[in-house]
Amino acid sequence: MKSLFKHDFADLSNEIFDKIIEKENFFVERIISNGQFTPQGEWLSQERAELVFLLKGQAKLRFKENGEIIEMTQGDYLLIAPNVEHRVEFTSNTEETIWLAIHYKENA
C-alpha cells in the first residue's frame, strides 16, 4: 500500500512527477510542487485531457486564451481540455503542493 501524502523524496528543488499507473489511453500521476511555477513566457499544452485534483497546498493556474487565473486550494479540481495552453503561476513554498493528475485521450 502507498500514500498520496507520504514520500521519501528529500530534494524538492525540482517538481516531482510520480506515475502511479500508465495504460494505452491514460495515465495517473502524483505531482509534488514546492514553490515551482512555469517559467515566464512558457505555456503548457498537451494532447490529452487532464483532470487535476489539488490534494494539499495552494496553486494558481493561468489560461492563455482568456488570461483567466484560477486559484486552487486543497480539495479543488479542474478539467483542462486537450491543447489548451495554460501555465502554473504559483505553488506554495511554505508547504508541499500535492496534485493528482489523470491524463486521458478523449474519445478513445
HUBEL-V897921 format. One record per residue. N is the residue number from 1. RES is the residue in one small letter. OMEGA is omega in whole degrees, -180 to 180 (* if undefined). Layout:
BEGIN
n=N res=RES omega=OMEGA
n=N res=RES omega=OMEGA
END
This chain:
BEGIN
n=1 res=m omega=179
n=2 res=k omega=179
n=3 res=s omega=175
n=4 res=l omega=-174
n=5 res=f omega=-179
n=6 res=k omega=178
n=7 res=h omega=179
n=8 res=d omega=177
n=9 res=f omega=-179
n=10 res=a omega=-176
n=11 res=d omega=179
n=12 res=l omega=178
n=13 res=s omega=172
n=14 res=n omega=177
n=15 res=e omega=-179
n=16 res=i omega=175
n=17 res=f omega=-173
n=18 res=d omega=-179
n=19 res=k omega=179
n=20 res=i omega=178
n=21 res=i omega=177
n=22 res=e omega=177
n=23 res=k omega=-175
n=24 res=e omega=-173
n=25 res=n omega=179
n=26 res=f omega=167
n=27 res=f omega=180
n=28 res=v omega=179
n=29 res=e omega=171
n=30 res=r omega=177
n=31 res=i omega=178
n=32 res=i omega=-180
n=33 res=s omega=177
n=34 res=n omega=-180
n=35 res=g omega=-180
n=36 res=q omega=176
n=37 res=f omega=179
n=38 res=t omega=180
n=39 res=p omega=180
n=40 res=q omega=178
n=41 res=g omega=180
n=42 res=e omega=178
n=43 res=w omega=177
n=44 res=l omega=176
n=45 res=s omega=-180
n=46 res=q omega=-178
n=47 res=e omega=-178
n=48 res=r omega=170
n=49 res=a omega=179
n=50 res=e omega=173
n=51 res=l omega=-173
n=52 res=v omega=178
n=53 res=f omega=175
n=54 res=l omega=-175
n=55 res=l omega=-176
n=56 res=k omega=175
n=57 res=g omega=-178
n=58 res=q omega=179
n=59 res=a omega=172
n=60 res=k omega=176
n=61 res=l omega=176
n=62 res=r omega=179
n=63 res=f omega=-172
n=64 res=k omega=-172
n=65 res=e omega=-176
n=66 res=n omega=179
n=67 res=g omega=-178
n=68 res=e omega=174
n=69 res=i omega=178
n=70 res=i omega=177
n=71 res=e omega=-178
n=72 res=m omega=174
n=73 res=t omega=-176
n=74 res=q omega=178
n=75 res=g omega=-180
n=76 res=d omega=173
n=77 res=y omega=-172
n=78 res=l omega=174
n=79 res=l omega=177
n=80 res=i omega=-178
n=81 res=a omega=178
n=82 res=p omega=174
n=83 res=n omega=175
n=84 res=v omega=-178
n=85 res=e omega=-178
n=86 res=h omega=179
n=87 res=r omega=173
n=88 res=v omega=-179
n=89 res=e omega=-172
n=90 res=f omega=162
n=91 res=t omega=-177
n=92 res=s omega=173
n=93 res=n omega=176
n=94 res=t omega=174
n=95 res=e omega=177
n=96 res=e omega=171
n=97 res=t omega=-177
n=98 res=i omega=-180
n=99 res=w omega=166
n=100 res=l omega=-175
n=101 res=a omega=176
n=102 res=i omega=-180
n=103 res=h omega=-178
n=104 res=y omega=176
n=105 res=k omega=177
n=106 res=e omega=179
n=107 res=n omega=179
n=108 res=a omega=*
END
